[in-house]
């Protein structure tokens, strides 16, 4: 990352599509726009991102010039403008965070999402046995490239199933906002060292034990599949053909794997689809997998296959709700038919969305 010190009045042109800046011209140099640039400029102007949609290019530039401030433009190695920040405000770059975490004990994994967020997931030891599986204690650091939100530390559990197992974060564990001073690296290190990750997991561990002894319901499965239908996972995971002739339909590979393991509305109830049942009927239907298994599926996709912070957070929120909102032992578990711990991981294609350092 490089930074250019200039003023808002030096911005000559801004081209946008919807709420996202496509290009920006500053001091006769054109930079590619990013989602994080859009959020950071809106924040600097003390407005929201709709300003890029509702103002013409000329009117937008005039508005920018009226707010004139000394700024830093953060530019990546591909000549894309990542953020605009007020000159005297420190910028928290992922390179700073990676250098701090790289010097600390434990391996880490870095996600760079396409909507302007970075999450660094780090294991720090302390193996815990839960329902016949091994988990390692860890922490996560979330950074906002736009520099609008402060860095946040979260406690997590790392499921040791493969070389880079799924990471579990939950609202049952507390998070901590890291206050960043002029020395960015020292601030990040102090924030991570002071975060009591083990204490933050005290409520999560017993709930995971309970989840592996409670059946996932038809309603849990219905909500999971509905969420995936609204995301980009079909194109990400590839599709399989089912049926024949004009009735051929496309079923995402991920849904095929889920249905093979958990069951379908037809195999479990005789009804053609889950939507044909009432919510109460779905909630009373036991599937062939536990809440813990369904939790594994969601966190596996979040950790290794989500391409945006929105997808990642949606999957983690769903997984979190399985632990927070469901009553333990509310449905009998068909123990002989639960999914093998390694099956879901091995059935998925490898993802290029993450880079891992062992």
C-alpha positions in Angstrom: 0.0 0.0 0.0 1.1 3.5 -0.8 -0.4 6.8 0.4 -0.8 10.1 -1.4 -1.1 13.3 0.7 -3.4 15.8 -1.0 -6.6 17.7 -0.5 -10.2 17.0 -1.4 -10.1 20.0 -3.7 -7.6 18.2 -5.9 -10.2 15.6 -6.8 -11.0 16.4 -10.4 -13.6 13.7 -11.4 -15.5 10.9 -9.8 -17.2 8.2 -11.9 -19.6 5.8 -10.3 -22.1 3.1 -11.0 -24.9 3.0 -8.4 -23.3 3.5 -4.9 -19.8 2.4 -6.0 -17.0 4.6 -7.3 -15.6 3.2 -10.6 -12.8 5.6 -11.2 -11.4 8.8 -9.5 -9.2 11.4 -11.0 -6.8 13.2 -8.6 -4.0 15.5 -9.7 -4.4 14.2 -13.3 -3.8 10.6 -12.1 -6.7 8.2 -12.6 -7.3 5.5 -9.9 -9.6 2.5 -10.1 -12.4 2.7 -7.5 -13.3 0.1 -4.8 -16.2 -0.5 -2.4 -14.0 0.6 0.5 -13.1 3.9 -1.3 -16.8 4.6 -1.7 -17.5 4.1 2.0 -14.5 6.0 3.1 -15.2 9.1 0.9 -18.9 9.1 2.0 -17.6 9.0 5.6 -15.2 11.8 5.0 -18.0 13.9 3.5 -20.2 13.0 6.5 -22.9 11.5 4.3 -23.9 8.0 3.1 -23.1 6.2 -0.1 -26.3 7.2 -1.9 -24.5 10.5 -2.6 -22.7 8.7 -5.5 -26.0 7.6 -7.0 -28.1 10.8 -6.6 -25.6 13.4 -7.7 -24.2 14.0 -11.2 -20.4 13.8 -11.5 -20.0 17.6 -11.7 -22.3 18.2 -8.7 -20.5 15.6 -6.7 -17.1 17.1 -7.3 -18.4 20.5 -6.3 -19.8 19.1 -3.1 -16.4 17.4 -2.4 -14.6 20.7 -2.9 -16.9 22.5 -0.5 -15.8 20.1 2.3 -12.1 20.5 1.4 -9.8 18.7 3.9 -6.2 17.5 3.9 -6.4 13.8 3.2 -4.4 10.7 2.5 -5.4 8.5 -0.5 -4.5 4.9 0.2 -3.5 3.1 -3.1 -2.8 -0.5 -3.5 -0.3 -2.2 -5.8 -2.9 -2.5 -8.7 -3.3 1.3 -8.7 -6.8 1.1 -7.1 -7.7 3.7 -4.5 -8.6 1.7 -1.4 -9.5 4.6 1.0 -9.5 8.3 1.6 -8.8 9.2 5.2 -8.3 12.5 7.0 -4.5 13.2 7.0 -4.0 13.1 10.8 -6.0 9.9 11.3 -3.9 6.7 11.3 -4.7 4.2 8.6 -4.9 0.5 9.7 -3.6 -1.5 6.9 -3.7 -5.3 6.7 0.1 -5.4 6.2 0.5 -3.9 9.6 -1.8 -6.4 11.2 -0.2 -9.4 9.4 3.3 -8.3 10.6 2.0 -8.1 14.2 0.2 -11.4 14.0 3.0 -13.1 12.1 5.4 -12.4 15.0 3.0 -13.9 17.5 2.6 -17.6 18.4 0.2 -19.6 16.2 -0.6 -20.0 12.6 -3.0 -17.8 10.8 -5.3 -17.5 7.7 -6.0 -14.3 5.9 -9.3 -13.6 4.0 -9.4 -10.6 1.7 -13.1 -10.1 0.9 -14.2 -8.3 -2.2 -16.3 -5.7 -0.3 -13.5 -4.0 1.5 -12.9 -6.1 4.7 -10.1 -8.3 5.8 -10.3 -11.0 8.5 -7.3 -12.7 9.9 -8.0 -15.9 11.8 -5.3 -17.1 14.1 -4.9 -20.3 16.2 -3.2 -19.9 19.5 -3.3 -23.4 21.1 -5.3 -25.0 23.7 -7.0 -28.1 22.2 -10.5 -28.8 23.4 -12.5 -32.1 22.9 -16.2 -31.6 21.9 -18.4 -34.5 20.8 -15.5 -36.6 19.7 -13.9 -33.8 17.7 -10.9 -31.6 18.5 -11.0 -27.8 18.5 -8.2 -25.3 19.0 -8.7 -22.0 20.6 -8.0 -19.0 18.5 -8.9 -15.3 17.8 -9.9 -13.3 14.8 -9.1 -9.8 13.8 -11.4 -7.9 11.4 -10.2 -4.8 9.6 -12.1 -2.3 7.5 -10.1 -1.1 4.4 -12.3 2.0 4.4 -11.0 2.8 7.9 -14.5 3.7 9.0 -14.9 0.9 11.5 -12.3 0.2 14.2 -10.5 -3.2 14.2 -12.4 -5.8 16.2 -11.0 -8.9 17.9 -13.2 -12.0 18.4 -12.6 -15.3 20.1 -13.0 -18.4 17.9 -12.7 -22.2 17.9 -10.8 -23.9 15.1 -12.2 -27.3 14.1 -9.2 -29.6 13.5 -10.6 -31.7 10.6 -8.3 -30.7 7.8 -5.1 -28.7 7.4 -7.2 -25.5 7.6 -10.3 -26.4 9.5 -13.4 -24.2 9.8 -13.5 -21.3 12.3 -16.4 -20.8 14.6 -17.2 -17.4 16.0 -20.3 -16.7 18.2 -22.2 -13.9 19.8 -22.1 -16.0 22.9 -18.4 -15.0 23.1 -17.5 -11.4 23.5 -15.7 -9.2 21.0 -13.4 -6.3 21.7 -13.0 -3.1 19.7 -9.3 -2.2 19.4 -8.5 1.5 19.9 -5.7 2.5 17.5 -3.3 5.3 18.2 -0.5 6.8 16.1 1.5 3.6 16.4 -0.8 1.3 14.5 1.2 -1.9 15.1 1.7 -1.3 18.8 -2.0 -0.7 19.2 -3.0 -3.9 17.4 -0.6 -5.9 19.4 -1.8 -4.4 22.7 -5.4 -5.0 21.7 -4.8 -8.7 20.8 -2.7 -9.5 23.8 -5.2 -7.9 26.2 -8.2 -9.7 24.7 -9.3 -12.5 27.0 -10.2 -15.0 24.3 -10.4 -18.1 26.6 -12.9 -16.3 28.9 -14.9 -15.2 25.9 -15.4 -18.8 24.9 -16.7 -20.0 28.2 -20.4 -19.9 27.0 -19.7 -21.3 23.6 -18.0 -24.6 24.5 -20.9 -26.1 26.6 -23.4 -25.0 23.9 -21.4 -26.8 21.2 -21.5 -29.9 23.4 -25.3 -29.6 23.5 -25.6 -28.9 19.8 -23.9 -32.2 18.8 -26.5 -34.0 20.9 -29.5 -32.2 19.4 -31.0 -32.9 16.0 -31.2 -30.1 13.4 -34.8 -29.5 12.5 -36.4 -29.3 9.1 -36.8 -25.6 9.8 -33.1 -25.2 10.4 -32.4 -26.9 7.1 -35.0 -24.9 5.3 -33.6 -21.6 6.6 -30.0 -22.7 5.6 -31.0 -23.6 2.0 -33.1 -20.5 1.7 -30.1 -18.3 2.7 -27.8 -20.1 0.2 -30.4 -19.6 -2.6 -30.0 -15.8 -2.1 -26.2 -15.8 -2.3 -23.6 -16.4 -4.9 -22.8 -19.9 -3.8 -24.4 -21.6 -6.8 -21.9 -20.2 -9.2 -19.1 -20.4 -6.6 -19.6 -24.1 -5.9 -20.6 -25.3 -9.4 -23.9 -26.9 -10.3 -25.2 -30.4 -11.1 -27.9 -31.3 -13.5 -31.0 -33.1 -12.3 -34.0 -34.4 -14.2 -34.2 -34.6 -18.0 -35.4 -32.8 -21.1 -37.1 -29.5 -20.6 -37.6 -30.2 -16.9 -33.8 -30.2 -16.3 -33.0 -28.0 -13.4 -29.8 -26.7 -11.8 -29.0 -27.8 -8.2 -26.0 -26.3 -6.5 -23.4 -28.9 -5.4 -23.5 -27.6 -1.9 -27.2 -28.2 -1.6 -26.8 -31.7 -3.1 -24.2 -32.5 -0.4 -26.4 -31.0 2.4 -29.5 -33.0 1.2 -27.5 -36.2 0.9 -26.5 -36.0 4.6 -29.4 -34.2 6.3 -32.3 -35.5 4.2 -35.0 -33.7 2.3 -38.6 -32.8 3.0 -39.8 -35.7 0.9 -37.6 -38.3 2.5 -38.3 -37.1 6.0 -41.9 -36.1 5.8 -43.4 -37.2 2.5 -44.0 -33.6 1.5 -42.4 -32.4 -1.8 -40.7 -29.3 -0.3 -40.1 -27.7 3.1 -42.2 -24.7 2.2 -45.2 -27.1 1.9 -45.0 -27.6 5.7 -45.9 -25.0 8.3 -43.0 -23.6 10.4 -44.3 -25.5 13.4 -44.2 -28.8 11.5 -40.7 -28.1 10.2 -39.5 -27.3 13.7 -40.9 -30.6 15.0 -39.2 -32.7 12.2 -35.8 -34.2 13.0 -33.3 -34.4 10.2 -30.4 -36.9 9.9 -27.8 -34.5 11.2 -27.2 -32.7 14.5 -27.2 -29.0 15.1 -23.4 -29.4 15.5 -23.2 -30.9 12.0 -25.2 -28.1 10.4 -23.1 -25.6 12.4 -20.0 -27.3 10.8 -21.4 -26.8 7.3 -22.1 -23.1 7.8 -18.7 -22.3 9.3 -16.9 -24.4 6.7 -18.4 -22.3 3.9 -17.8 -19.1 5.8 -14.1 -19.9 6.5 -13.2 -21.3 3.1 -15.7 -20.3 0.4 -17.3 -16.9 1.2 -16.1 -14.3 -1.3 -17.5 -11.2 0.5 -17.8 -10.0 4.0 -21.6 -10.1 3.6 -21.5 -13.8 2.7 -19.1 -14.5 5.5 -21.2 -12.7 8.1 -24.5 -14.2 6.9 -23.1 -17.7 7.3 -21.5 -16.9 10.7 -24.8 -15.4 11.9 -26.7 -18.5 10.8 -24.2 -20.7 12.6 -24.4 -18.5 15.6 -28.2 -18.7 15.7 -28.0 -22.5 15.9 -26.2 -22.1 19.2 -28.0 -19.1 20.6 -31.6 -19.5 19.6 -32.2 -23.2 19.7 -33.1 -25.0 22.9 -30.7 -27.9 23.7 -32.1 -31.4 23.4 -35.3 -30.1 21.8 -35.3 -32.8 19.2 -34.2 -36.5 19.4 -30.9 -37.2 17.6 -30.6 -40.1 15.3 -27.1 -40.9 16.4 -26.5 -43.7 14.0 -27.2 -41.5 11.0 -25.2 -38.3 11.9 -22.8 -37.0 9.3 -19.1 -38.1 9.6 -17.1 -35.1 10.8 -14.8 -35.2 7.7 -17.4 -35.8 5.1 -18.6 -32.2 4.4 -15.0 -30.8 4.2 -13.7 -33.5 1.9 -16.8 -33.3 -0.4 -16.2 -29.6 -1.2 -13.8 -28.3 -3.9 -10.8 -26.4 -2.6 -11.3 -22.6 -2.5 -9.0 -19.9 -3.7 -10.7 -17.4 -1.5 -8.2 -17.8 1.3 -4.4 -18.0 1.8 -3.1 -20.0 4.7 0.2 -19.9 6.6 0.9 -23.0 8.6 
